[in-house]
């Protein structure tokens, strides 16, 4: 073979390798996958959107196109993930989405991809300094004392205490819980996750009264000293059978369930994008790391994209293994 022929052969080989690396959606795919965009849900709190941007950034590194539709938390389980509006969503909490997940599973059109990793806890929470005015806490029965309730009151609720719940789309049954346990508290729902925690920060700095919905994983329980109210332990009967519990006439006379945070996909994802499906199924995140990253966004002003890019760079070996 002449020198020119050898150079030509080497050049053609290099071009073939280069083409192979850019013309398929993923270098890891055994067969070409769909070029349609993968739609990852955004909801209305920080950690879920950060996880969406991390997974989406990984998939873009692997050659996929990604879109981020904003969706409704609970109804997406039986609408967006079943009708093509969404392909994957990364945070459905046992604490609030248990019934919606059961309904989603029953459709046969979605797939539960496994647990995200962190354990879910959501409950009524108060700053430590409020125990001076309601010393029976964290026992929920302390809240029945009119003096304790008044200590948590504001001008709009007095003499009732004020409980700041999450956005109404989160449900959580706080209105029903207050009624079933006969608590002299008025439930006010925050408009957004950000507004809720901004109000906590303002009250905490002034040592003003506040009782609100705090959840974990989140940076707030680490930043602020406080406690969750200890309600009667959740059981399925509490949410479904009025005769269960301290109030024989009402459901929801207990605390919120604890448990896992689940990932879901459209059932067809595994066939349309096998590698992307594999990455989504394998994707997990450490609790402490998630709390820290959420704080970087909410407290330090970083964008979800910036924080996600840093995580992707630091965990390259992990996500490449997920795709294999």
C-alpha positions, 0 to 999 in steps of 0.5 A: 500500500502506498503512503497516500493510500495509508493516509487516506485509509487512516483518515477515513477511519477517523472520520467514521469514528467521529461520525459514529460518536455524533450521529447517534443519540447516545454513544451507549445505545445499542441501536439508534434511539428516538430524536424526539425531545425527552420531557422532564417535569418541573414542579413548584419547589427547588429540589425537584427542579434541580433534580430535573436539571441534573438528569436533563443535563446528563441526558444532553451530555449523552446526546439527547434533546431535553425539554422541561415542561412545568406541570401540576404535581399530583395530577401529572401522575394521571395526566401528563405522564399518561398523555404524552405531555411528560416523559419523566418526573423525579419527585413524588413523595409518599408524604403527599402523593401516595393516593395519586401514585396508586391511581397512576399505577392503576392506569398501566401507562406509567412506570415507577422507576424506583426511589430517588434516595432521600427519605421524605418527611413533611409535617407542622414545624415551629422554631425552638423559641416558640416552646417558651410560649407553648411548653407542651410541644412537640406533643400535638395536644399542646396546640389545643390549649387556647393560650398556646394557639394564641401564641401562634396567632397573627392579626388575621387569625387571632385568637386562633393560631396561624398555620402556614401550609404549602401551596394548595397543589401539594394537598397534605390535608392540613385543613382536614387535620386541624378540623379533625383534631379540633385544633384552634388554628386557621390554615393559610396556604402559601402561594409558592414554596419560595414565599413560604420559606421567605416568611419563615426566615423573616419570622425567625430573624424577629423571633416572631410566632410561626407554625408552618409546613417544613419538609425534608430533604430541604435546607431549612431544618439544618439552618433553623433550630426547631421541631416537628409537631408529633401527631398520632402516627399515620396509618392508611386507616386514618386517611380512609376510615373516620372511626380510626383515631381520636376523632371517630367522626373525621378522617385525617386525625393523625400526622402525615405519612413518611416514606420514600421519594419516587421517580416515575416515567411514561410507560413507553420510555423504556422502548423509545429511549432505552438508554435515557430510561436506564439513566433515569432508573439508576439516577439517585442523589445523596440527601446531604448533597441535595440539601446543600445544593438546594441551599446554594440555589435558595440562599446563595442565588445560584441558578439550578443550571449552575448547580446541576452542571457542577454536580454533573461534572463531579459525578461523571463516572457515576452517570456514565456507569448508569448509561452502560 
